[in-house]
Amino acid sequence: MAQSKLFCSGIELASLVTSSSILCKSWNTLSSQSHNNEDTVSYVGVGLSWKLDKKPGSDFTILAFKVTLDDSSNIPDDFVSSSQLKEDNFIDFEFLCSRKFPSFSFNKTAVSIFRENYQELHKLKSEINSSNPRTPLIVTGHGLGGTIASLFVISLLHNIGSGKNRPLCITFGSPLLGDKRLQQTISRSSIWNSCFIHVVSHKDPLPRLFITNQTSTYMPFGTFIICSSDATSFENPDSILKILVALASVHDKNQGLESVDYGNIVKSLYLKATCIGFSTQGENMTNPDSLATGINLQLQALGLTPHIQLQQENFDINTLATKSKELEQKKKLFDPSKKLNNMKVNMAQLEWYKKKSKNLQLGYYDSYKNKNAPFDHDADLYQKMLTSYWEKMVEEVEMKPQKEGAAFRTRWLYGGTTYRRMVEPLAIADYYREGGKDYVNNKRSKHFKQLEDWLMEASTTNATSKKNVEAILTIDSCFWAHVEEALLLCRELKAVKEKEETLKKLFEFEEYVYQLLKDYTISPDIFLAQSSYIRWWNEYKAIKGSSYISALANFMNDGTNFKQYAVGAYDFP
């Protein structure tokens, strides 16, 4: 079967959006001068006004924001961070924070307007939340009003689940709202990211207002419908930024805002999409690279052509097309569900490896550490693939907003816990085979620690059934690291017989093992004749002497106890 090729569907997606009436209706509500309609609720606040249009029988309710500023083209590019807002006791956007990104920044002007009208906006939000949930809500705005619309929708996201009825924000010619961390927070939630559509004219300078010297500390999020005589869409934030930079290079930044008539733009695109259908520009293109062809068509739809390049010294169409292709190839986010079945197969292979090692009276930890058999090296491959998957999984969750991250962790908690208990011992074996010391403090991977912390946060008990003890994985995934450290302590004692601190640590290890045994949270594999644990016990027993008495010694000195423990029949005193 031939490998499928990547392609770019931006023009088709844009045509799909513009062929619906949603953009035209949003703009009509936004531009309408009527405030006395009984179906429209209007409010005028501090530098901000809005209309809530809820006509009976309509497919959706439209909320339109308008900002009144003397000169919208001179909005300062200053940021205000979420940390500063929290210090001011304004925590409406705090739910966006994640472990990976504990703070982010908004445009200061937009947040100031939002806060000055906070009380009324809070009432508006309560009214919307209590209204008919079956009627979709569209929130729209032009220019800075669109930025306020984005802020308002973000404030609604805290209570948005995976259901179909979630708000849709449609902005027209609006400047960017926040920094890269805000973009990553929104983009990491596919549900949230899909709530934003930004319509931008290729000649409108306001959307690229904060882009200076070919760079920007602001980043876009959501879907951008960029329009000229045709329209095309972009979802990759880096691609969008590159396009905005390119448009800034070929168009006069001082173009007046009044020259951009979004009403005519969306009407023209609607008629074109419904009457003519999708573009056929690509019919004569022979480039076998469908992704490159799609990107070139998108750039042509925006008037970014080699002809423009000849007129602009600082514009390189080929570089832009190449860079856009690279970004599209990298844009796919890690999808944990997509590879889950493969990971289940890899876990099953390690389960098989564990059983086969047990039959050799060695145990899978020591078998992997010694790596004397071919199947030990097969286990190495499964271990690496599983580790790569779960490292990316943990990184993904770390970037998610608090609420969604918590739900995500709960959903994947069982799989992550089983993985950690199965695979971390193999990482420990690798470390001590190479002569390492103090794994827990010096080498333990962050993702193992994070998976363990999430289990503790979930308040999930470690209790196991005595009947199932033979099949369990040792609850403490660092158990073998503690065994290795105990072996090192025994060697230390052999060199220096009188060392109270070392003896104290070994006694603490004794108590640790005995408690695990009492709780039936340790695999009976540790009692296999050639295991590192049995080796430790033999060395420690030789140091302490045959007359040594302790709770663990009483258990270990009778081999029949091991068999009783394995079937859950031993009763600890």
Residue pairs with C-beta under 8 A, 6 or more apart in sequence:
5 289
5 290
5 291
6 290
6 291
6 328
6 329
7 290
7 291
7 293
7 294
8 290
8 291
8 293
8 294
8 295
8 297
8 298
8 328
9 294
10 232
10 233
10 234
10 294
10 298
11 230
11 231
11 232
11 233
11 278
11 279
11 281
11 294
11 297
11 298
11 301
12 278
13 223
13 233
14 225
14 230
14 231
14 232
14 233
15 231
15 273
15 277
15 278
15 279
16 273
17 23
17 197
17 225
17 231
17 233
18 225
18 231
18 266
18 269
18 270
18 272
18 273
19 270
19 273
19 274
21 270
22 60
22 138
22 168
22 170
23 170
23 199
23 225
23 266
23 269
23 270
24 266
24 267
24 270
25 62
25 138
26 62
26 64
26 138
26 140
26 170
27 140
27 172
27 262
27 263
27 266
28 263
29 51
29 53
29 62
29 64
29 140
30 64
30 66
30 140
30 141
30 142
30 145
30 172
31 142
31 263
32 51
34 40
35 42
35 51
37 53
39 53
39 54
39 55
39 56
40 51
40 52
40 53
40 54
41 51
41 52
41 54
42 49
42 50
42 51
42 52
43 49
43 50
43 51
43 120
43 124
45 116
45 117
45 120
46 113
46 116
46 117
47 67
47 68
47 69
47 113
47 116
47 117
48 65
48 66
48 67
48 68
48 113
48 116
48 117
48 145
48 148
49 65
49 66
49 68
50 63
50 64
50 65
50 66
50 124
51 62
51 63
51 64
52 61
52 62
52 63
52 124
53 61
53 62
53 63
53 64
54 61
54 62
54 131
54 135
58 135
59 136
60 135
60 136
60 137
60 138
61 131
61 135
61 136
61 137
61 138
62 137
62 138
62 139
62 140
63 124
63 128
63 137
63 138
63 139
63 140
63 149
63 152
64 139
64 140
64 141
64 145
64 149
65 139
65 140
65 141
65 145
65 146
65 148
65 149
65 152
66 141
66 142
66 145
67 113
67 141
67 143
67 144
67 145
67 148
69 75
69 144
72 143
72 144
72 206
72 257
73 205
73 206
73 209
73 257
75 107
75 109
75 144
75 175
75 209
76 108
76 109
77 107
77 209
77 210
77 217
77 218
78 107
78 108
78 109
79 105
79 106
79 107
79 108
79 178
79 179
79 217
80 105
80 106
80 107
80 108
80 111
80 112
81 103
81 104
81 105
82 93
82 94
82 96
82 97
82 103
82 104
82 105
82 106
83 102
83 103
85 91
85 93
85 94
85 111
86 94
90 115
92 155
93 106
93 154
93 155
95 157
95 158
95 401
95 402
95 403
96 104
96 154
96 157
96 182
96 185
96 186
96 401
96 402
97 103
97 104
97 185
97 401
97 402
98 185
98 188
98 398
98 399
98 400
98 401
98 402
98 405
99 397
99 398
99 405
100 395
100 398
100 399
101 181
101 184
101 185
101 399
103 181
104 178
104 179
104 181
104 182
104 185
105 178
105 179
105 181
105 182
106 151
106 177
106 178
106 182
107 147
107 175
107 176
107 177
107 178
107 210
107 218
109 144
110 144
110 147
110 148
110 151
110 177
111 151
113 144
113 148
114 121
114 148
114 151
114 152
121 152
121 155
125 152
125 155
125 156
128 137
128 156
129 156
129 159
133 165
134 165
135 165
136 165
136 166
136 167
136 168
137 167
137 168
138 167
138 168
138 169
138 170
139 149
139 152
139 153
139 167
139 168
139 169
139 170
140 146
140 149
140 169
140 170
140 171
140 172
141 147
141 148
141 149
141 150
141 171
141 172
141 174
142 171
142 172
142 173
142 174
142 262
143 172
143 173
143 174
143 175
143 206
143 257
144 174
144 175
145 174
146 171
146 172
146 173
146 174
146 198
147 171
147 174
147 175
147 177
149 169
149 170
149 171
149 174
150 169
150 171
150 174
150 177
150 196
151 177
152 169
153 167
153 168
153 169
153 195
153 196
154 186
156 167
157 192
157 195
158 403
160 166
160 167
160 191
160 192
160 195
161 191
162 191
166 191
166 195
167 195
168 195
168 196
168 197
169 195
169 196
169 197
169 222
170 197
170 198
170 199
171 196
171 197
171 198
171 199
172 199
172 262
173 199
173 200
173 201
173 204
173 206
173 207
173 257
173 260
173 262
174 198
174 206
174 207
175 206
175 207
175 209
175 210
175 218
176 207
176 209
176 210
176 216
176 218
176 219
176 220
177 218
177 221
178 218
178 219
178 221
179 217
179 218
179 219
180 217
180 219
182 219
182 221
183 219
183 220
183 221
183 237
184 399
185 399
185 401
186 192
186 193
186 196
186 221
186 222
187 193
187 221
187 237
188 333
188 396
188 399
188 400
188 401
189 400
189 401
189 404
190 333
191 404
192 401
193 221
193 222
193 223
193 235
194 222
194 223
195 222
196 221
196 222
196 223
197 222
197 223
197 224
197 225
198 207
198 220
198 222
198 223
198 224
198 225
199 225
199 227
199 262
199 265
199 266
200 207
200 224
200 225
200 226
200 227
200 244
201 226
201 227
201 228
201 260
201 262
201 265
202 226
202 227
202 228
202 247
202 251
202 302
202 303
203 228
203 251
203 255
203 259
203 260
204 255
204 257
204 260
205 248
205 251
205 252
205 253
205 254
205 255
205 257
206 257
207 244
208 244
208 245
208 247
208 248
208 253
210 216
210 217
210 218
211 218
211 241
211 244
211 245
211 248
214 245
214 249
216 241
216 244
216 245
219 237
219 241
220 237
220 240
220 241
220 244
221 237
222 235
223 233
223 234
223 235
224 233
224 234
224 235
224 240
224 243
225 231
225 232
225 233
226 232
226 233
226 234
226 243
226 247
226 302
227 265
227 269
228 301
228 302
228 303
229 301
229 303
230 269
230 272
230 279
230 301
231 269
231 301
232 297
232 298
232 301
232 302
234 240
234 243
234 298
235 331
236 327
236 328
236 331
238 327
238 331
239 324
239 327
239 328
239 331
242 320
242 323
242 324
242 327
243 302
243 304
243 320
243 324
246 304
246 315
246 320
247 302
247 304
249 312
249 314
249 315
250 303
250 304
250 308
250 311
250 312
250 315
279 297
279 301
281 297
281 300
281 301
282 293
282 294
282 297
285 293
285 296
285 297
287 293
287 296
291 325
291 328
291 329
292 321
292 325
295 321
295 324
295 325
295 328
296 321
298 324
299 305
299 317
299 320
299 321
299 324
304 317
304 320
305 317
306 317
308 315
308 317
309 315
309 316
309 317
333 396
334 392
334 393
334 395
334 396
336 389
336 392
336 393
336 396
336 412
339 389
340 415
342 385
343 385
343 386
343 389
343 415
343 419
346 382
346 385
346 386
347 382
347 386
347 418
347 419
347 422
349 378
349 379
349 382
350 364
350 379
350 382
350 383
350 386
350 422
350 423
351 422
353 364
353 367
353 368
353 375
353 378
353 379
353 382
354 364
354 422
354 525
356 375
357 363
357 364
357 366
357 367
357 368
358 364
358 525
358 528
360 367
360 530
361 528
361 529
361 530
362 370
362 528
362 530
362 531
363 525
363 526
363 528
363 530
363 531
364 379
364 425
364 525
365 425
365 426
365 428
365 429
365 480
365 525
365 531
365 532
366 429
366 530
366 531
366 532
367 373
367 376
368 376
368 379
368 380
368 383
368 425
368 426
368 429
369 429
369 430
369 432
369 433
369 532
370 376
371 377
371 380
371 433
379 426
380 426
383 423
383 426
383 427
386 419
386 423
387 423
387 427
387 445
390 416
390 419
390 420
390 423
390 447
390 451
391 445
391 447
393 412
393 416
393 447
394 416
394 446
394 447
394 450
394 451
395 447
396 408
397 405
397 408
397 409
397 412
398 405
398 450
400 408
409 454
409 457
409 458
410 458
413 454
413 455
413 458
413 460
416 451
416 454
416 455
417 451
417 455
417 460
418 473
419 451
420 448
420 451
420 452
420 477
421 473
421 474
421 475
421 477
422 473
424 448
424 477
424 478
425 474
425 477
425 479
425 480
427 443
427 445
427 448
428 439
428 478
428 480
428 481
428 484
429 480
431 439
431 443
431 481
432 439
432 481
432 484
436 442
436 443
437 485
437 488
438 485
439 478
439 481
439 484
439 485
440 478
440 481
444 478
444 481
448 477
452 477
462 475
462 519
462 521
463 519
463 521
464 472
464 475
464 519
464 520
464 521
465 520
465 568
466 520
466 568
466 569
467 568
468 568
469 520
469 523
469 524
469 565
469 566
469 567
469 568
470 524
470 566
470 567
470 568
472 520
472 521
472 523
473 523
474 516
474 521
474 522
474 523
474 526
475 516
475 519
475 521
475 522
476 482
476 516
476 521
476 522
479 516
479 522
479 526
480 532
482 509
482 512
483 532
483 533
483 536
484 532
485 509
486 506
486 509
486 536
486 540
487 532
487 535
487 536
487 539
489 502
489 505
489 506
489 509
490 506
490 536
490 539
490 540
490 543
492 499
492 502
493 499
493 502
493 503
493 506
493 543
494 543
496 502
506 540
507 550
510 550
510 551
510 552
511 551
511 552
513 522
513 552
514 551
514 552
514 555
516 522
517 552
517 555
517 565
517 572
518 572
520 565
520 568
524 562
524 565
524 566
525 531
526 533
526 534
527 533
527 534
527 562
527 565
527 566
528 534
537 556
541 548
541 553
541 556
544 553
551 573
555 561
555 570
555 572
561 570
564 570
